[in-house]
């Protein structure tokens, strides 16, 4: 492994470990509902799975359409990107709701 790859690997590991330590929060007598944590984890896992399936189907349909009619690339590409962005925004929205439910 060359020096650049080693440096990137070590930097990534340091950022990963450092971020988890920096974002750790002490419990100050508050009670964390275990059912809320389980429900939030289940909600975000379902949202991520649904988003991944939807993005896969969107990309598949767009690539098949472009493959059948290459001149339609301009008409298919922009709506596909907008659709993918909206799908991703719904997944991020579910993630934010899950985090709010855990904290609140």
Secondary structure, 3 states (H helix, E strand, C coil): CCHHHHHHHHHHHHHHHHHHHHCCCCCCCCCCCHHHHHHHHHHHHHHHHHHHHHHHHHHHHHHHHHHHCHHHHHHHHHHHHHHHHHHHHHHHHHHHHHHHHHHC
